[in-house]
Amino acid sequence: MTGDAVPPAAAAATVTPPSGAQRLDCIADLHLQPGDEATARAFLDHLRRAPFDGLLILGDLFEVWVGDDLLDEASSPEAALARSVAAALRAAAAQRPLWLMHGNRDFLLGPRFAAASGAALLPDTAVLDWGGWRWLLAHGDAWCTGDTDYQRFRADVRSPAWQAAFLALPLQERLQRARALRAQSQRHQAQRLRQGLGLADVEPAVVEQARQAARADGVIHGHTHRPAVHRMPGGAPRLVLSDWDARAQPPRLRILQLQPGGGWRLAAPGD
């Protein structure tokens, strides 16, 4: 069986929270994967217990996604994790809306996963228009324009031709290739560190150009694993989301809680 083709990303969409919403949770870079049950458990507990009115996941929910037919695979740990996460998302989506954006690890998430999870797929980028305030939402990797090697790779794997060819491969071969690509990415990052380049970050001027084009009052993104609050020209906030890792000391499980009109606070699961 082969995976479902993913349509090219559309222009920036507008996210409209439900009437009366007072809290939207925003997270990214959970990188859920077999072998890290603690992070998956923390996320699933948050889905069940947190009193949010909507949830925005800005990319890399999974460490890797090789096609929606993973949901049908019988025995692999990746498939078991995919089904448990989809079921938990669907239970949460029955009560409040969920939005899911592709990341650089799970850009092949497609319509079957969306249907199984109840989450609405968002293009990268999107705009949250709420209470007179506009947030520009993105995963963030497209703004790391200084890493030209990665941008060439990103253009290749986001092309319809590459995705069609990859999804036509048998599932097990896709899993093997995904693991190889992950190893290649780790080598690339290690090489940058050896060269004194550091890990790639977004280019502030590129982000500011995108913010102005979207007429946004602020920006929220993930990808860089550099949680911070930056001020852009004119004082506009750029909020960088943390990755999730329950095994870290201390655990990295930060949630950005948004309120109408541009209010926000950082919290841990259960807050």
N, C-alpha and C positions, 0 to 999 in steps of 0.2 A: 504494500500500500504506500502511496506517496502523499506528501503533505499538500495542504491547500495553498494556492498562490495568494500572496498578500498584495492588495492593490497599492499603487504608489500613494505616498502621503498627499493629502489635499492641502489647500491653503489654510491659514490659521482659522480655527473654529472658535466659537464663543461658548464658554461654559456658563450656564445659568443655574444657580442653585435653586432648590425648591423654595416655594413661598414660605416665609417664616423661619428659614434656616438661620441659626446663630453660630454654628461652628462647622467648619470644613477642615478635616485633617489632610495634611499634605506630606507625602513621604516619597523616597526614591532609593534606588540602589540597595534593595534587600538582598539581591543575589542568592535567592533561595536555591539550595542544591542538596542532594543526598550527602549525608555525613555531617550536616550542620542542623541537626534537629532542634537545637536550642533557639536559633534565630527563627526558624519556621514556627515553632511553638509560641514564641513571643508575638509574632505577627498574627497567628490565628486567634490567640487570646485577645488581642486588641480588637480584632474584627467582632468577636462575640460580645465583648464587655464595654467598649468605649462608647460614650454617648454622643458621637459625632452625627452631624446631619448630612454628611456626604464625605467621600474619601477620594482624594486625587493621588494616583500613583504615577510619578513622573519618570518611568523608565527603569529597566533592569529589576523588575520583580523577580525574575529568574536569572540565574547565572548563565544559563544557555537555554535556547528554545530552537528545536530543529524542525518544527512543523506541528500543526495541530493534530495530526494523526498520532502524535505521542499519547494523546488521551486514550487511544484504543489499544495501545501496546500492553501485553499481558503481564510481563514479568520484571521489567527493569525498574530500578529504584527511581529513576527520573520520571517514569510514567506514574508510579504510585504517588509521588509527590505532586505531580501535575494534577491528578484527579482530586487529591485531598484539598489542594489550594483552590481549585475551581469550585468544589462543593462549598467550601467555607465562604468564598466570595459570593456565590449565588445566594446562600442563606442571608448574608448581610445585605445584598442588593435587593432582597425582597422587602426590606424595611427602609432603605435610604439609597440614594444613587451612588454609584461608583464609576470613576473615570480612570482609564488606563492608557498610558502613553508608552510607545515603544522606546527602549533604550538601545545601547550599542551591543548588548548581549542577547536581548530577546526581541530583536526587530522583526522576527518571523511570526510573532503572535498574530493570529488571524481571526477571521469571523467565527470559526467553530469554537475557539477558546472564548471569544466574547460571548457567544450564545451559552456556552456551558457555565460561564462565570457570572453572567448577568451584568458585566461591566461594559461601559461604552468606550470604544477605542477612540483615542484622541490623536489627531495629527500632531507632529512636532514641527511647529509651535501651535499653542492655543492661547486664548485670552479668557481669563476669569473676570467677568463684569458683574460686580456685586456691591450694592450700596453706594453707587457713585464712584467706585474705585476700580481701576482696571489693572490686573496683574497679568503680565506676559509669562506664560508657563512654557518650559522647555526641558528636555533632558539635559542638554548642554554640550554634548560632544560635537555638534555641528559648529559650535562657536570656538572650538580649540583649533583655530586656523593656522596657528604657528607650527603644529605637528603635521607637516605636509605628507609624510608617509602614511599617517593614519587617515588623513582626508582622502588620499587616493584609494586606500583600502575601503573606506566607508562608501565612496562613490561606486566602487565595484559591487559590493555586496548589497547595496540598496537598489541596484539596477534590476528591472524586471527580468532581463535575460539571465543574470546570475541566479536570481532566486528561483526561476522556473527550472533551471538546470539542477540546482541543488535539491529542490523539493522532489524532483523526479527520481532521485537516488533512493535505494532501500533505506529504511529507517536506521538500521544498525550502522550502515556506512555513514549516514549523516551524523550520528552520535560520535563515531570515531573521528570524523573530520572536525567536528566542533571542538572536541578535546584537543586536537592538534592545533586548531586556530587559537585556542586559549593559551596553549604552551607558547605559540609564536608571539602572542601579545605580551606574555610575561617576559620573553626574551627581549622584545622591543623596549619594554619599560626598563629592564635592567641595563640595556645598552645606553639609553638616554641618561640614566643615573651615572654610569661609568664615564660618559662624556661630559658630565657636569651640567647637563641640561635640565635635570629635574623632571618630574612628571608634568605632562601637559596641563595647561590651564586655559580657561577661556580668554579671549582677547577682549578687554573692556570696550574698545572702540567698536568692535563688531556687535557686542551686546547692546551698546547704546544705540547703534544704528537700528537694530531690530526693535528696541523699545520705542524709538521715535516712530518707526514705520507702523507699529501696532497702536500708537497713541496710548501707550500704557503708562500708568503712574509708578509702577515698580515691576521687578523681575524676580521670578523664583525658578531655580534650576538645581539639578543634581550633577551627577557624573564625575565630578572632580574629586570627591571625597575630601573636600576642604570646607567643612561647615564654617560659615562666617556671615557677617552682615557687612556689606559694602555700601558706600554711598556713591551714586553715579552723578554726572553733571546735573546741577540744580538740586541735588539732595535726594534724588529718587533712590529708594532702597533696592539693593540686589541681594536677595536671600539665597544662600547656598545651602542645600540640604545635606545632611550627613548620610553616609552609608549606614547599614545595619549590620552589627556583628555582636551577637549575644555572648560569644566566647572571649571577646576582648576584655581587658582589665583597665579601666572600668568598661562595662558593656556600652556599645554604641547603638542606642535604640531611640534616637531622638525623632520627635514628631513636631511638625510645624502646624500649630492650630491657628486657623484664620477666622477672623470675625468680619462682619459687614463694614464697609467703609474703610478698609485698609488696615484694620487692627490685626495684630498677630502676637503669638507667644510660642516659645519653645517648651516642650514638655516631654516627659517619659511616658511609656505605656502605663495606663492606669491613672494618670493625672487628669 
